[in-house]
Amino acid sequence: MAGENQEMEEEYDLVIIGAGPSGIVLARFYLSIHPTHRLTILEQEDVIGGVWSSARQYGGFRSESGLRMTGFSDIPITVPTDAEQYHDTFESKYVTKYLEEYVDNHIYNGQSLRDRIIFGYQVQSVEKIGGIWNLHGSADDAKIIRTSKLVVATGYNSIPHMPVFPNQDQFQGPIVHQKEERFR
């Protein structure tokens, strides 16, 4: 399985940084054309999904768009008939479930998309030498990943942005970013 550190170096045809929706669907499209290519997805967390991951769930977190606009073209997203919907939006847990099933059910050359994910690999640095990308992880025992093709799919919302507003220092209540909501 791709997630085990057995050697200090590994080489791939394509490396994708980020196992959120963009990284997942990119892997699916690439492997549908090149099913025997060596592909891996590097994910710093221990779960897939990016902002839709199970680790980022909290009460009141809903989809931003309706069923017709959510999901990928090959498999539409569905929610249970009794699921609470508001103007066609729904609880985020259904997006999480959809992505989890998606990576398990897409299999190329005997490996699911999930099998190709290296969890807990935080890319510390990237350098290109002689047409080959070398990725170094932050852990002391992290293997060096080499590839001729590299895609960074870390997501627009990976780093929280806390807005600043006038007189913020005088506001008496808590100011909390949604990323911190699950800890409250």
Protein Blocks (a to p, Z undefined) as FASTA:
>chain_A
ZZbcfbfbdcdfbdcehjafklmmmmmmmmmmmmmbccddddfblbehijmpmklgcehi
acfbdfklgccfklccdddfklcceehiacfklmmmmmmmmmmmpcgehiafklmpcghi
acfbdcdeehiacdddfbfklccdddfbdcddebjklpccddddehklmpmbdcddfklm
mmZZ
